[in-house]
């Protein structure tokens, strides 16, 4: 397939597209087996046409004439995962002159979070061209089409920063959760281990979280108490999440 040369691309009107970076919390795997930790995953689409045919890319496409930006972003998520977002936010506009060898494309990128309320949530959409990957798998991310590696890394950076000053972490959780599940979210997003006693002591004292009379049954040990968010969700201060070294990803 022949692509437009530089002068031809300069004469073309830019195409407007919308892409969505989708994060979900799933088990971390090592050699195909769960490690007992949770980590961030994201779905990617294998391209079926040039440019970058056969390579993985973020879900997205041209903006429809009757679509809003947010509708297009949510549509990307729905088509890829079959789920509705628990959080959807505009990330950035990417408009580098040489993003695409075919013609100039300006992408409005959103990032979304999804809850795995269904046990098979990542497999709800059966498509041979859709697969889930760890969001920090450098080999996979480096090989993405276009400038999508840069986009994924920027989305991760944004999420890591936002979890330090906002209540975004609760968007990964259902209406009832254990303190261990909250810690799983923070460790997955921040990519490091946290001191459990310090972290949970803060959560119990936070105004935005309250204990219920319910417990999570089914484990081998004493059932942990379930909590819920009340009003504004609790925010864990930065000094609480900076007590441990970065997680070992070897």
C-alpha positions in Angstrom: 0.0 0.0 0.0 1.4 3.4 -0.9 1.2 6.2 1.5 0.9 9.9 0.8 4.2 11.8 0.6 5.0 14.8 2.8 3.7 17.4 0.4 0.5 15.4 -0.2 -0.1 15.0 3.5 0.3 18.7 4.0 -2.4 19.4 1.4 -4.9 17.0 3.1 -7.3 18.1 5.8 -6.5 16.3 9.1 -8.7 13.4 10.2 -10.2 13.6 13.7 -10.2 10.4 15.6 -11.0 9.3 19.2 -9.1 6.6 21.1 -9.6 5.2 24.5 -7.1 3.8 27.0 -9.0 1.3 29.1 -7.6 0.1 32.5 -8.9 -2.8 34.5 -7.6 -4.5 37.6 -6.7 -8.2 37.1 -4.4 -10.9 38.6 -0.7 -10.4 37.9 0.7 -13.5 36.1 4.2 -14.9 36.1 4.8 -17.8 33.7 1.0 -18.0 33.3 0.3 -18.4 37.0 -1.2 -15.8 39.4 1.3 -14.2 41.8 -1.3 -13.3 44.4 -1.0 -9.6 43.4 -3.2 -7.4 41.3 -2.0 -5.3 38.4 -3.3 -3.0 35.7 -4.3 -4.5 32.3 -5.6 -2.9 29.1 -7.3 -4.3 26.0 -5.6 -3.8 22.6 -6.8 -4.2 19.0 -4.8 -6.0 16.3 -4.9 -3.9 13.2 -6.2 -5.6 10.1 -5.2 -3.0 7.6 -2.3 -0.7 6.8 -0.6 1.2 8.2 0.8 -1.1 10.9 -1.2 -4.0 9.8 -0.9 -6.9 12.3 0.4 -4.7 15.1 -1.5 -4.0 18.3 -3.1 -0.6 18.9 -5.5 1.2 21.2 -9.2 1.0 20.6 -10.4 3.9 18.5 -11.4 5.2 15.1 -12.6 8.3 13.2 -15.1 10.5 15.0 -18.6 10.1 13.5 -20.5 13.1 12.1 -23.2 12.7 14.7 -21.0 11.6 17.6 -19.9 13.6 20.6 -16.3 13.0 21.7 -17.4 11.2 24.9 -19.9 9.0 23.1 -17.1 7.9 20.7 -14.8 7.2 23.6 -17.5 5.2 25.5 -18.3 3.4 22.2 -14.7 2.3 21.9 -14.9 0.8 25.4 -18.2 -0.9 24.8 -17.1 -2.4 21.5 -13.9 -3.7 23.0 -15.0 -4.9 26.4 -18.8 -5.0 26.4 -18.7 -3.0 29.6 -19.7 0.5 30.7 -17.0 2.7 32.2 -16.8 3.3 35.9 -14.8 6.4 35.0 -14.3 8.2 31.7 -12.1 11.3 31.3 -10.4 13.1 28.5 -6.7 12.6 28.6 -5.1 14.8 25.9 -5.1 15.7 22.2 -2.3 14.0 20.2 -1.6 15.8 16.9 2.0 15.3 15.9 2.6 16.0 12.2 4.0 12.5 11.5 1.8 10.3 13.7 0.5 8.4 10.7 2.3 7.6 7.4 -0.9 7.6 5.5 -2.4 11.0 6.3 -2.4 13.4 9.3 -4.6 12.2 12.2 -5.4 14.2 15.3 -6.6 11.9 18.1 -8.6 13.0 21.1 -7.7 10.4 23.7 -9.8 9.4 26.7 -8.9 7.1 29.5 -11.4 4.8 31.2 -11.6 2.5 34.2 -13.8 -0.6 34.3 -14.8 -2.7 37.2 -14.7 -6.5 36.9 -18.1 -7.0 38.4 -18.6 -10.0 36.1 -16.0 -12.8 36.8 -15.4 -13.1 33.0 -15.5 -9.4 32.3 -12.3 -9.3 30.2 -13.7 -12.0 27.9 -17.2 -10.6 27.5 -16.4 -9.6 23.9 -15.3 -12.5 21.8 -13.1 -11.1 19.1 -9.9 -12.7 17.8 -8.4 -9.3 17.2 -8.9 -8.1 20.8 -6.6 -9.2 23.6 -5.7 -8.0 27.1 -2.2 -7.2 28.2 -0.4 -6.0 31.3 -0.3 -2.2 31.0 3.4 -2.2 32.0 4.6 -4.9 29.7 7.4 -2.9 28.0 7.8 -5.3 25.1 4.1 -5.0 24.2 3.8 -1.3 24.8 7.0 -0.5 22.8 5.7 -2.4 19.8 2.3 -0.5 19.6 1.3 1.1 16.3 1.5 4.9 15.8 2.4 6.8 18.9 0.3 4.6 21.1 3.2 3.7 23.4 3.5 7.3 24.3 -0.2 7.6 24.9 -0.3 4.5 27.2 2.6 5.8 29.3 1.0 9.2 29.6 -2.3 7.6 30.7 -0.5 5.6 33.4 1.3 8.7 34.6 -2.0 10.5 34.8 -3.6 7.7 36.8 -0.7 7.4 39.2 -0.8 11.1 39.9 -4.6 11.3 40.2 -4.7 8.4 42.8 -2.5 10.5 45.1 -4.9 13.5 45.4 -8.4 12.2 44.4 -10.8 9.4 45.1 -10.3 7.8 41.7 -9.2 4.5 43.3 -12.8 3.6 44.3 -13.8 3.5 40.6 -12.1 0.1 40.5 -14.2 -1.3 43.3 -17.8 -2.3 43.8 -20.2 -0.9 46.4 -18.8 -3.2 49.1 -15.1 -4.0 49.5 -12.4 -5.0 51.9 -9.5 -2.9 53.0 -7.2 -5.4 51.4 -9.0 -4.8 48.1 -8.5 -1.0 48.4 -4.8 -1.6 49.1 -4.7 -3.9 46.0 -5.9 -0.9 43.9 -3.3 1.5 45.2 -0.4 -1.0 44.9 -1.5 -1.8 41.3 -1.7 1.8 40.2 1.4 3.0 42.1 3.3 -0.1 41.1 4.8 -0.6 44.6 4.1 -2.4 47.8 2.6 -0.5 50.7 2.8 -1.1 54.5 -0.5 -2.8 55.2 -0.8 -1.7 58.8 -0.1 2.0 58.1 -2.3 2.0 55.0 -5.3 0.3 56.6 -5.0 2.4 59.8 -5.4 5.5 57.7 -8.4 4.0 55.8 -10.3 3.2 59.0 -9.9 6.8 60.1 -10.8 8.3 56.8 -14.1 10.3 56.8 -15.2 9.0 53.4 -15.2 5.3 54.2 -17.3 3.4 56.7 -17.6 -0.1 58.0 -20.7 -2.2 57.2 -22.1 -5.1 59.2 -21.3 -7.5 56.4 -18.3 -9.8 55.9 -16.6 -11.4 52.9 -17.1 -15.1 53.2 -15.5 -18.0 51.3 -11.8 -17.7 52.2 -9.7 -20.0 54.4 -9.2 -17.4 57.1 -11.5 -15.2 59.3 -13.9 -13.3 57.0 -12.8 -9.7 56.6 -15.2 -6.9 57.2 -16.7 -5.1 54.2 -16.6 -1.4 53.9 -18.4 1.2 51.7 -17.8 4.7 50.5 -20.0 7.4 52.1 -20.2 10.7 50.3 -16.8 11.8 49.0 -14.6 8.8 48.7 -11.5 8.6 51.0 -8.3 9.9 49.6 -5.1 8.3 50.9 -2.5 11.0 51.5 0.8 10.8 49.6 3.0 10.2 52.7 1.0 7.0 53.3 1.7 5.6 49.8 5.3 6.6 49.7 6.6 4.2 52.4 7.7 1.3 50.3 10.0 0.8 47.4 8.8 0.2 43.9 7.5 -3.3 43.3 9.9 -5.9 41.8 8.6 -6.7 38.3 11.3 -9.3 37.5 
